[in-house]
C-alpha cells in the first residue's frame, strides 16, 4: 500500500504541475460551462490527463474514474481523480483549489492525496496509517489529528461551509442553514474538511459534490480521528451533501440538525 500511496502522490503532483502552469497565466485560459453549469477549462482536462498518464503507466490494469475523463476499465481497484477541485476559485485566482487522487479497492478508499499547489502544501492518508501534511518539497512533515476533547454540542462549534464564493449559491445556503444557525461559521483559507482533520475546525459541511470530491477528504478526516458521512449515515464517499466532524457525537448532532 505504501507503493500505491507514493504513486498517488506522484500522480497528483504531476497534475498539480500542469494546473500551476495555467494558474500563472489565467488571463489566457479559456473557460467553458458544462451541462450542469459548472466551469471547466483546459487546465482541468490537461491536469487530469497528466494524472491518468502516470497511473496508466504504473498500474495499467487498474480502473480509472475522473471528473473530466469519465470511467475507464473495471476491477476491484479504481483510481478516483479530481484534477482541479474548486475550479470556480481557480479561475478567480483564489489559491484554495486542490488536486485530488484516491485509490479505492473493493469499495473502500485505501489511499488519498490532496495537493494545494498554490499554497505549497500536500495532505495525504492511508487506511490504518494516519493522516499527514507537508510542504510540497516534503519538508516540515507532520501528522495531523482532529481537535481533542470538547463537547459534542453544536452551539459554539467551529463550522466551515463548502463551497465558498463565488461558487456559494442560495441553494447551498439553505442546506447549511440549520448548522450555521447554531455553530460558529468560520471563513476558511484551506479546504474546510482538511481543517477538521488538522483540528482547526470542529465541523465542515460540503453541500454538494460527487465521489471524486469526497474520496480523498473523507479518508484524511477519518484517518485523523474524525468522522465522515452523509444523510444515509457514516459510510464511504458518495454523491450529495457530506458532513465531516471531529467526533462521532458531534457528527450525529450535526446530522440530526441537517436531516432530522
SETIDREN-877579 format. One record per residue: residue in three letters; x, y, z of N, C-alpha, C, O in turn. Coordinates in steps of 0.001 Angstrom, whole numbers, padded with zeros to 6 digits, always signed. Example, Ala and Ser with C-alpha at 12.3 -4.5 7.8 and 13.67 -1.06 7.14 Angstrom:
! residues 2
ala+013190-005690+007800+012300-004500+007800+013200-003300+007800+014236-003319+008465/ser+012850-002250+007080+013670-001060+007140+012900+000030+007870+013409+001138+008039/
***
This chain:
! residues 260
unk+000818-001204+000000+000000+000000+000000+000854+001259+000000+000453+002267-000581/unk+002030+001227+000641+002886+002407+000621+003295+002742-000803+003475+003915-001131/unk+003446+001727-001663+003767+001974-003065+002597+002664-003759+002810+003565-004570/unk+001368+002257-003456+000195+002909-004027+000081+004348-003548-000267+005234-004329/unk+000366+004588-002290+000301+005948-001768+001351+006819-002448+001076+007966-002800/unk+002543+006283-002632+003593+007025-003334+003166+007332-004766+003416+008425-005273/unk+002524+006367-005412+002051+006587-006773+000972+007663-006807+000987+008521-007690/unk+000039+007630-005865-000990+008671-005793-000347+010048-005634-000790+011027-006235/unk+000671+010104-004841+001382+011365-004615+002034+011863-005902+001900+013033-006260/unk+002749+010959-006603+003415+011355-007836+002413+011774-008911+002646+012726-009656/unk+001293+011047-008979+000271+011396-009963-000340+012759-009655-000510+013585-010552/unk-000668+012992-008395-001269+014274-008007-000307+015429-008268-000727+016493-008722/unk+000967+015232-007989+001944+016293-008233+002122+016556-009718+002353+017695-010124/unk+002016+015508-010538+002082+015715-011987+000920+016568-012459+001098+017472-013276/unk-000270+016283-011947-001422+017108-012285-001287+018527-011760-001671+019487-012429/unk-000738+018654-010559-000575+019973-009953+000381+020842-010764+000174+022050-010881/unk+001422+020236-011322+002383+020999-012120+001715+021593-013353+001978+022741-013713/unk+000854+020818-013997+000116+021320-015157-000831+022437-014735-000882+023490-015371/unk-001579+022206-013662-002535+023205-013204-001848+024515-012812-002372+025597-013076/unk-000689+024417-012190+000033+025618-011784+000538+026401-012991+000579+027631-012960/unk+000920+025702-014047+001371+026390-015262+000244+027268-015813+000476+028417-016190/unk-000961+026728-015858-002097+027527-016327-002489+028596-015311-002916+029685-015693/unk-002349+028295-014025-002725+029250-012973-001870+030510-013061-002312+031597-012690/unk-000649+030354-013552+000247+031502-013693-000108+032362-014900+000440+033451-015070/unk-001032+031874-015745-001415+032624-016944-002932+032576-017119-003428+032254-018199/unk-003661+032897-016055-005119+032765-016077-005788+033631-017134-006822+033247-017680/unk-005227+034772-017425-005842+035671-018391-005941+035036-019770-006790+035419-020576/unk-005079+034069-020041-005057+033420-021355-005845+032112-021362-005879+031425-022383/unk-006476+031756-020252-007134+030460-020131-008612+030553-020494-009374+031196-019772/unk-009043+029926-021601-010470+029940-021945-011287+029152-020925-010796+028180-020352/unk-012524+029568-020699-013429+028891-019769-014688+028454-020516-015164+029144-021418/unk-015209+027311-020128-016449+026812-020709-017395+026449-019567-016979+026306-018417/unk-018671+026305-019906-019650+025831-018940-020070+024422-019306-020377+024139-020464/unk-020084+023522-018305-020599+022174-018513-022135+022207-018508-022750+023244-018260/unk-022719+021066-018784-024180+020963-018796-024787+021313-017446-025903+021828-017377/unk-024042+021031-016357-024574+021324-015019-024327+022766-014582-024673+023140-013462/unk-023729+023580-015460-023496+024978-015148-022155+025270-014499-021817+026437-014298/unk-021376+024240-014165-020072+024455-013552-019032+024783-014627-019219+024483-015806/unk-017951+025394-014199-016896+025834-015108-015889+024713-015344-015567+023944-014438/unk-015395+024635-016595-014314+023714-016918-013350+024449-017833-013752+025319-018606/unk-012069+024090-017739-011037+024741-018541-010074+023700-019099-010124+022524-018737/unk-009201+024156-019985-008146+023278-020488-007251+022818-019344-006677+021730-019408/unk-007125+023625-018308-006294+023235-017164-006864+021998-016484-006110+021102-016102/unk-008193+021935-016326-008821+020745-015740-008503+019511-016571-008077+018485-016041/unk-008711+019621-017872-008546+018459-018746-007089+018018-018828-006794+016825-018769/unk-006182+018976-018964-004767+018621-019097-004196+018094-017790-003355+017195-017793/unk-004651+018651-016672-004208+018146-015374-004656+016697-015191-003875+015853-014751/unk-005920+016411-015532-006394+015039-015393-005632+014093-016316-005309+012972-015922/unk-005345+014532-017533-004618+013651-018449-003209+013371-017925-002706+012260-018094/unk-002571+014341-017301-001246+014116-016715-001323+013091-015589-000442+012242-015455/unk-002374+013170-014782-002570+012207-013697-002827+010819-014265-002229+009838-013823/unk-003713+010742-015239-004030+009452-015859-002795+008816-016501-002614+007601-016434/unk-001958+009631-017112-000766+009091-017775+000150+008393-016777+000683+007321-017062/unk+000333+008999-015612+001162+008373-014571+000529+007066-014108+001222+006056-013979/unk-000769+007071-013859-001450+005881-013350-001505+004765-014390-001325+003596-014051/unk-001754+005116-015657-001796+004090-016713-000442+003424-016879-000353+002215-017097/unk+000613+004226-016774+001958+003670-016935+002310+002719-015799+002902+001665-016033/unk+001955+003078-014584+002361+002300-013416+001368+001192-013049+001772+000150-012534/unk+000074+001405-013309-000954+000426-012946-001915+000230-014132-003087+000594-014041/unk-001423-000342-015238-002252-000435-016443-003511-001276-016277-004450-001127-017058/unk-003554-002147-015290-004725-002995-015089-005786-002404-014192-006856-002992-014037/unk-005519-001252-013597-006480-000640-012684-007502+000200-013434-007212+000736-014504/unk-008703+000313-012867-009740+001178-013420-009458+002629-013031-008751+002908-012062/unk-010034+003547-013820-009883+004974-013574-011251+005639-013608-012109+005268-014410/unk-011453+006625-012736-012647+007460-012772-012213+008893-012518-011658+009204-011464/unk-012467+009766-013491-012103+011164-013335-013262+012078-013618-014172+011730-014370/unk-013233+013254-013013-014333+014200-013215-014461+014592-014683-015572+014728-015194/unk-013337+014773-015359-013395+015233-016738-013376+014085-017740-014079+014143-018749/unk-012585+013038-017483-012407+011962-018451-013331+010781-018282-013317+009867-019106/unk-014139+010775-017230-015079+009688-017011-014399+008409-016567-013299+008433-016015/unk-015072+007283-016816-014615+005979-016331-013894+005207-017430-014234+005304-018609/unk-012895+004442-017017-012171+003559-017928-011754+002320-017163-011255+002423-016043/unk-011953+001140-017759-011536-000103-017126-012519-000567-016062-013521+000089-015778/unk-012202-001709-015490-013041-002307-014450-012161-003161-013555-011021-003472-013902/unk-012697-003540-012393-011941-004366-011473-012076-003894-010049-012796-002937-009761/unk-011382-004569-009163-011522-004284-007738-010720-003060-007293-010915-002558-006186/unk-009826-002585-008149-009027-001396-007827-009392-000271-008789-009416-000461-010005/unk-009677+000904-008226-010068+002045-009047-009433+003319-008501-009506+003601-007305/unk-008809+004083-009397-008260+005389-009047-009314+006444-009330-009919+006449-010402/unk-009536+007341-008372-010564+008373-008472-009868+009738-008485-009087+010058-007589/unk-010166+010533-009515-009383+011741-009805-010283+012970-009875-011307+012960-010558/unk-009902+014013-009174-010482+015345-009374-009307+016266-009701-008573+016664-008796/unk-009115+016612-010975-007879+017304-011364-007766+018716-010815-006669+019171-010492/unk-008895+019415-010706-008925+020717-010030-010236+020780-009261-011297+021001-009846/unk-010161+020589-007970-011335+020692-007111-011454+022149-006685-010598+022667-005967/unk-012522+022807-007131-012673+024236-006873-012283+025057-008087-011552+026040-007970/unk-012779+024648-009276-012428+025370-010499-012891+026822-010443-012221+027704-010980/unk-014027+027080-009802-014510+028465-009688-013501+029330-008939-013273+030483-009306/unk-012900+028774-007890-011851+029503-007183-010597+029645-008056-009964+030700-008099/unk-010266+028572-008736-009073+028552-009597-009132+029683-010623-008187+030464-010738/unk-010235+029777-011368-010296+030786-012430-010401+032201-011864-010134+033174-012569/unk-010793+032317-010586-010849+033631-009943-009500+034040-009355-009367+035134-008806/unk-008496+033161-009468-007186+033468-008907-007065+033179-007425-006084+033573-006795/unk-008054+032495-006856-008077+032110-005437-007201+030872-005259-007286+029939-006056/unk-006364+030852-004228-005379+029772-004089-005903+028533-003357-005110+027654-003021/unk-007216+028436-003098-007734+027348-002266-008120+026087-003047-008661+025158-002448/unk-007870+026019-004333-008197+024842-005126-007238+023688-004818-006135+023889-004309/unk-007693+022471-005145-006927+021261-004835-006834+020348-006048-007627+020445-006984/unk-005852+019464-006010-005750+018328-006924-005905+017075-006064-005174+016894-005089/unk-006867+016200-006428-007228+015073-005581-007057+013753-006327-007555+013593-007442/unk-006352+012812-005705-006173+011465-006269-006364+010448-005146-005702+010524-004111/unk-007272+009498-005358-007538+008458-004355-007525+007089-005005-007791+006946-006199/unk-007212+006092-004206-007304+004701-004640-008403+004003-003854-008393+003988-002623/unk-009353+003425-004584-010425+002633-003998-010170+001159-004318-009886+000807-005463/unk-010272+000317-003318-010086-001124-003527-011223-001867-002835-011471-001673-001645/unk-011905-002712-003584-013058-003464-003052-014061-002540-002374-014631-002875-001336/unk-014269-001363-002984-015295-000450-002497-014890+000452-001353-015715+001233-000880/unk-013641+000377-000884-013177+001239+000209-011982+002062-000244-011096+001565-000938/unk-011970+003326+000158-010829+004180-000154-009652+003750+000712-009753+003698+001937/unk-008538+003444+000060-007359+002937+000755-006238+003966+000886-005465+003919+001843/unk-006145+004879-000053-005093+005890-000028-005603+007131-000720-006403+007042-001651/unk-005151+008285-000277-005603+009524-000888-004592+010641-000691-003925+010728+000340/unk-004495+011496-001710-003578+012635-001675-004335+013874-002126-005034+013848-003138/unk-004193+014953-001376-004755+016260-001720-003604+017255-001801-002912+017500-000812/unk-003408+017822-002980-002361+018821-003163-003026+020188-003290-003967+020364-004063/unk-002523+021152-002519-002937+022547-002687-001708+023292-003215-000984+023925-002446/unk-001475+023215-004529-000198+023674-005091+000068+025148-004875+001204+025543-004611/unk-000977+025973-004985-000782+027407-004827-000537+027798-003378-000180+028940-003088/unk-000731+026836-002456-000449+027067-001038+000783+026294-000570+001088+026258+000622/unk+001492+025671-001527+002709+024921-001224+002474+023857-000151+003228+023770+000818/unk+001421+023047-000328+001105+022045+000691+000558+020779+000059-000028+020803-001024/unk+000761+019672+000761+000215+018391+000349-000269+017653+001592+000403+017632+002623/unk-001438+017055+001473-002069+016295+002543-002247+014870+002042-002528+014668+000861/unk-002092+013886+002907-002288+012511+002456-002683+011609+003612-002488+011937+004782/unk-003244+010461+003251-003640+009476+004251-003633+008093+003612-003790+007937+002401/unk-003449+007115+004457-003515+005709+004071-004365+004997+005107-004211+005224+006307/unk-005267+004132+004644-006157+003454+005585-005341+002713+006638-004501+001873+006313/unk-005600+003037+007906-004878+002424+009005-003522+003028+009275-002820+002580+010181/unk-003130+004045+008507-001788+004615+008646-001736+006055+009068-000650+006628+009153/unk-002891+006676+009341-002898+008056+009783-002947+009045+008637-002902+008667+007466/unk-003039+010329+008995-003119+011425+008037-001961+012387+008284-001525+012575+009420/unk-001465+013000+007193-000252+013801+007273-000344+015041+006396-001160+015131+005478/unk+000530+015994+006719+000689+017228+005949+002174+017497+005778+002976+017164+006650/unk+002541+018101+004649+003899+018623+004482+003885+019713+003429+002892+019899+002726/unk+004999+020436+003323+005198+021331+002188+005387+020477+000933+005636+019275+001032/unk+005269+021085-000232+005359+020327-001482+006701+019631-001640+006778+018572-002261/unk+007756+020211-001086+009076+019584-001218+009316+018501-000178+010416+017955-000099/unk+008302+018182+000621+008419+017136+001634+008905+017620+002984+008945+016839+003935/unk+009272+018873+003093+009769+019397+004364+008625+019671+005323+007470+019765+004908/unk+008942+019798+006598+008006+020139+007681+006884+019118+007833+005791+019466+008279/unk+007137+017882+007475+006100+016852+007571+005608+016701+009010+006394+016717+009957/unk+004296+016554+009150+003720+016330+010476+002447+015508+010340+001753+015564+009325/unk+002164+014758+011367+000904+014028+011406-000192+014984+011854+000038+015831+012717/unk-001374+014856+011279-002476+015738+011652-003538+014932+012377-003723+013743+012117/unk-004234+015600+013296-005310+014944+014037-006374+015965+014386-006103+017161+014490/unk-007590+015470+014567-008712+016352+014896-008505+016961+016279-007679+016500+017066/unk-009281+018015+016551-009173+018682+017847-009569+017728+018965-010608+017074+018879/unk-008756+017638+020011-009085+016725+021108-010120+017318+022045-010299+018534+022103/unk-010799+016447+022778-011712+016895+023829-012872+017697+023269-013289+017504+022127/unk-013379+018592+024086-014508+019416+023683-015828+018687+023864-015865+017484+024122/unk-016896+019431+023725-018229+018851+023870-018740+018412+022500-018139+018717+021470/unk-019845+017701+022509-020484+017294+021261-021697+018169+020959-022621+017746+020264/unk-021686+019385+021484-022775+020320+021247-022505+021145+019992-021376+021576+019758/unk-023532+021359+019198-023385+022198+018010-023098+023644+018382-022292+024312+017733/unk-023754+024119+019419-023608+025519+019800-022159+025827+020144-021572+025223+021043/unk-021596+026779+019408-020216+027169+019645-019195+026385+018859-018024+026763+018837/unk-019596+025297+018209-018653+024534+017397-018178+025376+016216-018924+026198+015685/unk-016939+025160+015817-016360+025898+014691-016743+025174+013398-016387+024012+013207/unk-017465+025860+012517-018032+025258+011318-017471+025905+010058-017350+027126+009970/unk-017129+025059+009081-016783+025537+007754-017794+025020+006749-018168+023848+006792/unk-018245+025889+005838-019210+025505+004807-018520+025547+003449-017876+026533+003090/unk-018668+024461+002708-018086+024315+001380-019249+024144+000400-020162+023368+000682/unk-019248+024854-000761-018162+025656-001333-018157+027076-000779-018963+027442+000077/unk-017222+027853-001296-017124+029250-000900-017420+030125-002119-017557+029623-003234/unk-017517+031418-001900-017737+032348-003015-016589+032221-004023-015452+031996-003609/unk-016839+032355-005308-018109+032755-005936-019022+031572-006278-019974+031723-007043/unk-018740+030429-005727-019497+029220-006063-020507+028850-004992-021064+027753-005024/unk-020756+029752-004037-021692+029507-002957-023052+030057-003360-023236+031273-003423/unk-024001+029178-003631-025291+029547-004173-026348+029644-003066-026120+029197-001942/unk-027488+030224-003389-028575+030289-002413-028993+028894-001960-029353+028700-000799/unk-028947+027928-002864-029309+026555-002502-028329+025975-001485-028729+025214-000604/unk-027056+026327-001602-026066+025878-000610-026363+026496+000752-026267+025837+001788/unk-026722+027765+000726-027027+028480+001978-028203+027831+002706-028199+027714+003931/unk-029206+027411+001936-030383+026767+002530-030000+025443+003175-030450+025138+004279/unk-029168+024650+002490-028743+023355+003031-027967+023538+004329-028188+022812+005299/unk-027060+024506+004344-026185+024700+005508-026859+025444+006656-026338+025458+007771/unk-028004+026060+006398-028633+026952+007383-028856+026323+008753-028593+026992+009753/unk-029333+025059+008867-029562+024507+010201-028291+024431+011053-028358+024553+012276/unk-027144+024231+010419-025886+024226+011177-025403+025641+011437-024969+025965+012542/unk-025481+026489+010404-024992+027851+010558-025776+028618+011623-025263+029568+012214/unk-027020+028203+011863-027842+028883+012873-027357+028603+014281-027673+029353+015205/unk-026592+027530+014461-026180+027135+015815-024669+027151+016014-024180+027591+017054/unk-023940+026676+015028-022480+026648+015152-021906+028011+014758-022598+028858+014193/unk-020635+028194+015069-019958+029447+014730-019306+029283+013363-018221+028713+013249/unk-019976+029789+012322-019455+029617+010960-018179+030425+010786-018118+031601+011146/unk-017165+029779+010233-015848+030397+010080-015459+030474+008614-015765+029579+007826/unk-014783+031553+008262-014130+031611+006957-012953+030641+006977-012348+030418+008025/unk-012629+030071+005830-011501+029135+005787-010570+029467+004637-011003+029793+003532/unk-009268+029374+004927-008274+029647+003897-007682+028363+003316-006909+028406+002359/unk-008049+027224+003898-007719+025892+003393-009029+025113+003411-009872+025340+004278/unk-009204+024206+002469-010441+023417+002376-010913+023019+003773-010148+022455+004555/unk-012183+023317+004084-012676+023186+005453-012584+021761+005984-012341+021580+007177/unk-012767+020740+005143-012637+019359+005630-011218+019085+006117-011023+018386+007111/unk-010229+019636+005418-008842+019452+005844-008581+020165+007170-007757+019714+007966/unk-009273+021268+007407-009109+021959+008690-009767+021191+009833-009331+021304+010978/unk-010809+020413+009541-011334+019498+010558-010269+018456+010878-010041+018141+012046/unk-009618+017921+009855-008582+016908+010061-007417+017438+010891-006821+016690+011666/unk-007091+018704+010741-005941+019271+011454-006318+019930+012769-005456+020493+013445/unk-007602+019871+013149-008017+020390+014448-008358+021853+014483-008582+022400+015563/unk-008406+022521+013322-008690+023957+013305-010173+024262+013159-010595+025392+013404/unk-010968+023280+012767-012416+023376+012758-012982+022122+013425-012323+021084+013481/unk-014200+022233+013924-014871+021088+014528-015783+020367+013540-015982+019155+013626/unk-016329+021131+012608-017316+020616+011656-017084+021223+010285-016614+022355+010168/unk-017418+020463+009248-017494+021020+007901-018641+020337+007185-018847+019133+007330/unk-019383+021109+006416-020429+020545+005569-020135+020969+004134-019946+022152+003851/unk-020098+019997+003240-019947+020272+001820-021301+020001+001187-021750+018856+001137/unk-021945+021044+000706-023360+020973+000376-023662+020152-000868-024793+019700-001042/unk-022673+019947-001741-022898+019164-002958-021574+018618-003467-020506+019141-003150/unk-021659+017567-004253-020450+017007-004831-020661+015586-005307-021716+014985-005103/unk-019623+015064-005948-019601+013703-006457-018531+012916-005711-017832+013469-004862/unk-018399+011641-006020-017452+010808-005286-016032+011356-005395-015258+011238-004445/unk-015674+011952-006530-014311+012463-006663-014060+013683-005780-012911+014000-005476/unk-015123+014367-005369-014956+015494-004447-014641+015026-003031-014015+015757-002263/unk-015069+013809-002676-015009+013363-001290-014070+012182-001039-013774+011872+000115/unk-013597+011517-002096-012807+010294-001891-011582+010544-001029-011296+009772-000114/unk-010862+011609-001311-009632+011897-000558-009940+012502+000809-009419+012037+001822/unk-010783+013535+000846-011017+014230+002117-011692+013326+003142-011435+013449+004340/unk-012558+012415+002682-013204+011501+003638-012169+010639+004338-012272+010400+005541/unk-011162+010166+003590-010124+009321+004198-009219+010129+005113-008880+009679+006207/unk-008824+011320+004675-007938+012141+005505-008601+012466+006839-007963+012379+007888/unk-009870+012836+006803-010564+013184+008050-010690+011965+008962-010432+012067+010161/unk-011081+010822+008416-011253+009649+009277-009917+009147+009809-009843+008694+010951/unk-008864+009220+009005-007549+008797+009489-006968+009780+010498-006069+009431+011264/unk-007483+011014+010499-007072+011996+011515-007871+011845+012797-007660+012587+013756/unk-008803+010874+012818-009589+010623+014016-010999+011153+013960-011731+011060+014945/unk-011403+011710+012825-012733+012282+012707-013731+011336+012072-013480+010138+011939/unk-014871+011894+011681-015995+011122+011157-016469+011764+009868-016510+012989+009747/unk-016829+010920+008901-017350+011386+007622-018609+010616+007279-018704+009423+007566/unk-019579+011283+006666-020776+010590+006196-021755+011555+005568-021455+012732+005365/unk-022942+011031+005261-023975+011833+004625-025327+011585+005246-025425+011102+006373/unk-026371+011917+004510-027729+011776+005036-028035+010342+005419-028800+010092+006350/unk-027431+009388+004695-027708+007968+004933-026746+007326+005924-026679+006101+006020/unk-025997+008148+006663-025166+007600+007723-023679+007669+007458-023230+008272+006483/unk-022921+007040+008344-021456+007047+008267-021019+005913+007349-021083+004741+007719/unk-020588+006266+006183-020014+005293+005251-019213+006034+004207-018984+007236+004347/unk-018776+005343+003154-017829+005911+002212-018362+007052+001368-019549+007373+001431/unk-017496+007666+000580-017869+008840-000210-018897+008517-001280-018866+007449-001891/unk-019816+009468-001500-020861+009310-002499-021418+010691-002837-021098+011687-002188/unk-022253+010721-003861-022842+011967-004335-023741+012587-003275-024395+011884-002505/unk-023761+013921-003250-024696+014614-002388-024025+015550-001403-022946+016081-001668/unk-024678+015750-000257-024135+016578+000819-023328+015702+001764-023766+014619+002151/unk-022140+016185+002132-021274+015414+003025-020953+016204+004280-020853+017431+004261/unk-020797+015474+005358-020596+016059+006679-019337+015476+007307-019153+014259+007347/unk-018474+016361+007795-017224+015985+008442-017242+016527+009876-017676+017656+010101/unk-016775+015734+010845-016775+016191+012234-015600+015591+012984-015035+014578+012571/unk-015240+016221+014081-014093+015750+014858-014428+014577+015763-013526+013903+016260/unk-015742+014319+015990-016112+013223+016888-017431+012610+016443-018217+013268+015761/unk-017686+011359+016817-018959+010728+016448-020174+011463+017008-021180+011624+016317/unk-020080+011913+018268-021211+012598+018879-021540+013903+018185-022711+014213+017962/unk-020518+014669+017841-020748+015934+017159-021283+015685+015751-022156+016412+015278/unk-020758+014659+015084-021277+014313+013761-022764+013977+013834-023544+014418+012990/unk-023153+013207+014829-024552+012822+014961-025429+014030+015252-026534+014137+014720/unk-024951+014928+016081-025724+016134+016386-025914+016976+015127-026996+017512+014886/unk-024864+017086+014336-024961+017845+013096-025865+017134+012089-026646+017777+011387/unk-025758+015818+012021-026616+015042+011139-028084+015248+011491-028917+015442+010606/unk-028396+015207+012773-029783+015376+013218-030294+016767+012861-031455+016933+012486/unk-029411+017775+012981-029833+019143+012645-030090+019285+011152-031024+019977+010747/unk-029270+018636+010331-029412+018749+008884-030570+017929+008337-031313+018376+007462/unk-030710+016700+008878-031620+015742+008254-032684+015179+009208-033489+014337+008811/unk-032685+015630+010424-033727+015233+011351-033639+013814+011833-034476+013378+012623/
***
